[in-house]
Amino acid sequence: MTHWGFDGRPRTGKMVINESVADQVVSVFRELYGQLLRWMDPKHSPQIDIRVA
């Protein structure tokens, strides 16, 4: 995901979350950004590799 680095420049990195809150985190992002994040759900795009800690 794209985020602002501490140097003020855009960076691309991964969000690492605990599996126990993965569904809630996806729900929050889906609510904030609507269907733009539909691809985050492996049920809809199984080719996307989403790993949770």
TIMI-2910 file (N, C-alpha, C, CB; in pm, 1 decimal, decimal comma, always signed):
<rs>
+----------+----------+----------+----------+----------+----------+----------+----------+----------+----------+----------+----------+------+
!      n_x !      n_y !      n_z !     ca_x !     ca_y !     ca_z !      c_x !      c_y !      c_z !     cb_x !     cb_y !     cb_z ! resn !
+----------+----------+----------+----------+----------+----------+----------+----------+----------+----------+----------+----------+------+
!    +82,7 !   -116,0 !     +0,0 !     +0,0 !     +0,0 !     +0,0 !    +88,2 !   +123,7 !     +0,0 !    -94,7 !     -1,0 !   +119,2 !  Met !
!    +39,9 !   +230,5 !    -55,3 !   +116,1 !   +354,4 !    -59,8 !    +93,7 !   +432,4 !    +69,8 !    +75,8 !   +439,5 !   -183,3 !  Thr !
!   +200,9 !   +489,0 !   +122,3 !   +193,7 !   +570,2 !   +244,1 !   +302,0 !   +676,8 !   +237,8 !   +209,6 !   +482,1 !   +372,4 !  His !
!   +291,1 !   +775,1 !   +323,9 !   +393,7 !   +880,4 !   +331,4 !   +503,9 !   +835,8 !   +425,9 !   +332,4 !  +1016,0 !   +378,8 !  Trp !
!   +628,0 !   +838,2 !   +378,4 !   +742,2 !   +802,0 !   +461,3 !   +779,0 !   +914,8 !   +556,4 !   +861,6 !   +766,1 !   +374,1 !  Gly !
!   +865,3 !   +886,2 !   +650,5 !   +908,8 !   +987,0 !   +746,5 !   +988,0 !  +1098,7 !   +679,3 !   +992,7 !   +922,4 !   +855,5 !  Phe !
!  +1036,1 !  +1073,0 !   +558,9 !  +1108,0 !  +1175,9 !   +484,2 !  +1013,8 !  +1263,0 !   +401,3 !  +1211,5 !  +1111,5 !   +393,6 !  Asp !
!   +880,8 !  +1240,5 !   +415,4 !   +783,2 !  +1320,6 !   +343,9 !   +757,8 !  +1276,2 !   +200,2 !   +827,1 !  +1461,1 !   +343,8 !  Gly !
!   +817,0 !  +1164,8 !   +160,1 !   +800,2 !  +1114,3 !    +24,1 !   +706,5 !   +994,1 !    +25,4 !   +937,0 !  +1076,1 !    -37,9 !  Arg !
!   +631,1 !   +975,3 !    -84,4 !   +543,9 !   +857,4 !    -90,7 !   +625,3 !   +729,2 !    -99,8 !   +448,8 !   +867,4 !   -210,5 !  Pro !
!   +580,1 !   +629,8 !    -29,5 !   +646,3 !   +498,8 !    -27,1 !   +541,9 !   +391,0 !    -50,1 !   +721,2 !   +475,2 !   +108,0 !  Arg !
!   +586,7 !   +275,7 !    -94,9 !   +499,2 !   +160,5 !   -109,1 !   +549,5 !    +51,3 !    -17,4 !   +492,8 !   +111,5 !   -256,2 !  Thr !
!   +459,4 !     -4,6 !    +59,4 !   +497,8 !   -109,5 !   +152,3 !   +380,5 !   -199,2 !   +184,3 !   +554,1 !    -49,8 !   +279,7 !  Gly !
!   +400,4 !   -285,6 !   +280,2 !   +298,6 !   -382,1 !   +319,9 !   +242,6 !   -345,6 !   +456,6 !   +356,3 !   -524,8 !   +321,6 !  Lys !
!   +114,7 !   -375,6 !   +475,6 !    +53,0 !   -361,5 !   +607,0 !    +52,4 !   -499,8 !   +669,6 !    -92,9 !   -300,8 !   +598,0 !  Met !
!   +110,2 !   -511,9 !   +785,7 !   +114,5 !   -639,9 !   +856,2 !    +22,7 !   -627,5 !   +977,1 !   +261,9 !   -678,5 !   +899,1 !  Val !
!    -74,7 !   -717,4 !   +983,7 !   -170,1 !   -715,9 !  +1094,5 !   -186,3 !   -857,0 !  +1148,1 !   -307,2 !   -658,0 !  +1049,9 !  Ile !
!   -237,6 !   -865,9 !  +1268,8 !   -263,1 !   -995,3 !  +1330,8 !   -387,3 !  -1057,5 !  +1268,1 !   -280,2 !   -981,1 !  +1484,4 !  Asn !
!   -381,3 !  -1187,2 !  +1242,9 !   -492,8 !  -1257,8 !  +1180,5 !   -623,3 !  -1240,6 !  +1257,2 !   -460,4 !  -1404,5 !  +1168,5 !  Glu !
!   -613,9 !  -1225,3 !  +1389,3 !   -735,6 !  -1215,3 !  +1470,7 !   -815,3 !  -1087,2 !  +1443,2 !   -699,2 !  -1221,5 !  +1618,1 !  Ser !
!   -752,7 !   -986,7 !  +1382,9 !   -823,6 !   -861,6 !  +1351,8 !   -831,3 !   -834,7 !  +1201,3 !   -754,9 !   -744,2 !  +1421,0 !  Val !
!   -789,0 !   -931,4 !  +1119,6 !   -783,3 !   -910,0 !   +974,4 !   -919,1 !   -871,8 !   +916,5 !   -731,7 !  -1035,4 !   +905,1 !  Ala !
!  -1023,7 !   -942,3 !   +953,4 !  -1156,6 !   -911,6 !   +899,4 !  -1202,0 !   -771,4 !   +938,9 !  -1258,7 !  -1014,8 !   +947,9 !  Asp !
!  -1175,4 !   -731,3 !  +1063,2 !  -1215,5 !   -598,1 !  +1108,1 !  -1138,3 !   -489,1 !  +1033,8 !  -1193,8 !   -584,2 !  +1259,2 !  Gln !
!  -1008,9 !   -510,6 !  +1011,0 !   -927,6 !   -411,5 !   +940,8 !   -975,6 !   -396,3 !   +796,2 !   -778,2 !   -451,4 !   +944,2 !  Val !
!  -1001,9 !   -507,1 !   +730,0 !  -1053,9 !   -500,4 !   +593,0 !  -1188,0 !   -427,6 !   +592,7 !  -1068,9 !   -642,9 !   +532,2 !  Val !
!  -1272,9 !   -453,8 !   +692,0 !  -1403,4 !   -386,4 !   +700,0 !  -1388,4 !   -235,7 !   +714,9 !  -1484,4 !   -441,7 !   +816,9 !  Ser !
!  -1295,0 !   -192,7 !   +797,4 !  -1272,3 !    -49,3 !   +816,0 !  -1226,4 !    +15,1 !   +686,1 !  -1168,6 !    -24,7 !   +926,7 !  Val !
!  -1130,2 !    -46,2 !   +618,2 !  -1083,3 !     +9,7 !   +491,1 !  -1193,5 !     +7,8 !   +386,1 !   -961,5 !    -67,7 !   +440,2 !  Phe !
!  -1273,4 !    -97,3 !   +384,6 !  -1383,1 !   -105,2 !   +287,8 !  -1484,4 !     +6,0 !   +314,9 !  -1452,1 !   -244,2 !   +294,0 !  Arg !
!  -1512,5 !    +32,4 !   +442,1 !  -1605,6 !   +139,9 !   +477,1 !  -1548,1 !   +276,0 !   +437,5 !  -1637,0 !   +137,1 !   +628,2 !  Glu !
!  -1418,7 !   +294,9 !   +460,3 !  -1355,1 !   +422,7 !   +427,7 !  -1343,0 !   +444,3 !   +277,9 !  -1218,1 !   +430,4 !   +491,2 !  Leu !
!  -1310,0 !   +341,7 !   +206,3 !  -1278,7 !   +355,5 !    +64,2 !  -1376,0 !   +285,2 !    -29,3 !  -1142,6 !   +303,8 !    +39,1 !  Tyr !
!  -1481,8 !   +226,0 !    +25,0 !  -1582,4 !   +160,8 !    -58,5 !  -1527,6 !    +41,2 !   -132,5 !  -1639,2 !   +258,5 !   -156,9 !  Gly !
!  -1582,3 !    +17,1 !   -246,8 !  -1547,0 !   -101,5 !   -323,6 !  -1410,3 !    -93,2 !   -390,0 !  -1650,4 !   -125,9 !   -427,4 !  Gln !
!  -1340,4 !    +18,8 !   -377,0 !  -1205,5 !    +28,0 !   -433,2 !  -1114,2 !    -80,3 !   -376,6 !  -1145,9 !   +166,2 !   -405,6 !  Leu !
!  -1142,9 !   -123,9 !   -255,6 !  -1056,7 !   -223,0 !   -191,2 !  -1113,1 !   -364,8 !   -200,5 !  -1035,8 !   -186,2 !    -45,8 !  Leu !
!  -1209,8 !   -385,7 !   -287,4 !  -1266,9 !   -519,3 !   -302,6 !  -1159,0 !   -623,0 !   -333,3 !  -1372,5 !   -519,3 !   -413,1 !  Arg !
!  -1056,0 !   -582,1 !   -406,6 !   -947,6 !   -673,7 !   -443,6 !   -869,1 !   -723,1 !   -323,4 !   -853,6 !   -606,2 !   -540,4 !  Trp !
!   -879,3 !   -657,0 !   -208,7 !   -804,9 !   -700,7 !    -90,3 !   -858,3 !   -832,3 !    -35,0 !   -810,5 !   -593,6 !    +17,6 !  Met !
!   -982,9 !   -863,3 !    -68,6 !  -1046,6 !   -982,1 !    -14,1 !  -1010,1 !  -1103,4 !    -99,3 !  -1200,1 !   -963,9 !     -7,3 !  Asp !
!   -934,0 !  -1198,1 !    -45,7 !   -891,4 !  -1314,1 !   -124,5 !  -1007,9 !  -1393,6 !   -182,4 !   -806,9 !  -1404,9 !    -39,5 !  Pro !
!  -1126,7 !  -1382,7 !   -122,9 !  -1242,2 !  -1454,1 !   -177,3 !  -1279,1 !  -1400,9 !   -315,7 !  -1362,4 !  -1442,0 !    -82,2 !  Lys !
!  -1250,3 !  -1273,5 !   -340,0 !  -1282,7 !  -1212,0 !   -467,7 !  -1165,5 !  -1217,3 !   -565,0 !  -1325,7 !  -1068,7 !   -446,7 !  His !
!  -1045,5 !  -1218,4 !   -514,4 !   -926,3 !  -1221,8 !   -598,8 !   -825,3 !  -1318,2 !   -538,1 !   -864,7 !  -1079,6 !   -614,5 !  Ser !
!   -847,2 !  -1447,1 !   -553,8 !   -759,2 !  -1544,4 !   -488,5 !   -614,6 !  -1538,1 !   -536,4 !   -812,2 !  -1682,6 !   -510,8 !  Pro !
!   -587,4 !  -1472,4 !   -649,9 !   -449,8 !  -1462,8 !   -696,4 !   -369,7 !  -1359,8 !   -615,6 !   -447,4 !  -1426,6 !   -844,7 !  Gln !
!   -437,4 !  -1275,0 !   -537,3 !   -368,8 !  -1177,6 !   -453,1 !   -319,7 !  -1248,9 !   -328,7 !   -461,9 !  -1058,1 !   -416,1 !  Ile !
!   -193,9 !  -1230,1 !   -295,6 !   -133,4 !  -1295,1 !   -180,1 !   -140,3 !  -1200,5 !    -60,7 !    +13,6 !  -1336,3 !   -209,8 !  Asp !
!   -233,5 !  -1225,6 !    +28,5 !   -244,9 !  -1144,2 !   +149,5 !   -204,4 !  -1233,0 !   +265,8 !   -391,2 !  -1086,2 !   +168,7 !  Ile !
!    -99,2 !  -1194,6 !   +334,2 !    -50,5 !  -1271,6 !   +447,6 !    -71,2 !  -1191,4 !   +574,5 !    +98,2 !  -1309,1 !   +429,9 !  Arg !
!   -125,1 !  -1255,8 !   +675,4 !   -144,0 !  -1190,4 !   +804,3 !    -59,8 !  -1261,5 !   +908,4 !   -293,2 !  -1189,6 !   +845,4 !  Val !
!     -9,9 !  -1184,8 !  +1002,7 !    +76,8 !  -1242,6 !  +1105,8 !     -5,8 !  -1299,9 !  +1219,0 !   +174,3 !  -1137,6 !  +1160,0 !  Ala !
+----------+----------+----------+----------+----------+----------+----------+----------+----------+----------+----------+----------+------+
</rs>
